[in-house]
Amino acid sequence: MPWWPAAGGDVTWTHVEESVAVVGLDDDTARRIGARYEQDAVFAWDPRRWRLLECEGDHQVTSGWSVTVPVPVPVPDERGGPA
């Protein structure tokens, strides 16, 4: 299965944990892998929702999600004028 390095953190990004993102896992497999690595929970995303899955049970928390794209800001050239 394809996977990529990932990280998760709190809102201020002061507490960050290294992780991996894996495509194609079903919930039970994701929970088993999380439990094997002593995780309390794992994240699951699909086009409609974001979920936090408990590894040692079947509890989950579901939320929506969105992507935010920053607006480009023009960078002045070396003379101070617009680029």
C-alpha positions in Angstrom: 0.0 0.0 0.0 1.3 3.5 -0.8 2.3 5.6 2.2 3.9 9.0 2.9 5.6 10.6 5.9 3.2 12.8 7.8 3.0 14.8 11.1 0.2 15.9 13.3 0.2 18.6 15.9 -1.9 20.9 18.1 -3.4 24.1 16.9 -0.2 26.1 17.7 2.0 23.4 16.3 4.1 23.3 19.5 3.3 19.6 20.1 4.0 17.7 16.9 4.2 13.9 16.4 5.8 12.1 13.4 3.5 9.7 11.6 2.6 8.2 8.2 -0.3 8.5 5.9 -1.5 5.3 4.3 -3.9 5.0 1.4 -6.5 2.2 1.2 -6.7 0.9 4.7 -10.1 -0.2 6.1 -10.9 1.0 9.6 -10.2 -2.3 11.3 -6.8 -2.7 9.7 -5.9 0.9 10.6 -6.9 0.3 14.2 -4.9 -2.9 14.4 -1.8 -1.2 13.1 -2.3 1.8 15.4 -2.6 -0.6 18.4 0.5 -2.5 17.4 2.5 0.8 17.6 0.8 1.6 21.0 -1.3 4.5 19.6 -4.6 5.5 21.3 -6.2 6.4 18.1 -5.6 6.9 14.3 -7.0 9.4 11.8 -9.1 8.5 8.8 -10.1 10.8 6.0 -12.4 10.5 3.0 -14.0 13.1 0.7 -16.9 13.6 3.1 -15.5 13.5 6.6 -12.5 13.3 9.0 -12.6 10.7 11.8 -10.6 9.9 14.9 -10.7 6.1 15.4 -10.0 4.6 18.8 -7.5 1.7 18.4 -8.6 -0.4 21.4 -12.3 -0.2 20.7 -14.9 0.9 18.2 -15.5 4.5 19.4 -14.9 7.2 16.8 -15.3 11.0 16.5 -16.5 12.4 13.2 -16.1 15.9 11.8 -16.0 17.7 8.5 -12.9 19.0 6.9 -11.8 21.4 4.2 -8.7 22.6 2.3 -7.6 26.2 2.5 -5.4 27.6 -0.2 -3.4 30.7 0.7 -3.9 33.8 -1.5 -0.6 34.7 -3.3 1.0 37.9 -2.2 3.0 39.9 -4.8 6.7 40.2 -3.9 8.2 43.6 -4.8 11.2 43.6 -7.1 14.6 44.8 -6.0 13.6 48.5 -6.7 10.6 48.2 -4.4 8.0 48.2 -7.1 5.5 45.4 -8.0 7.0 42.3 -9.4 
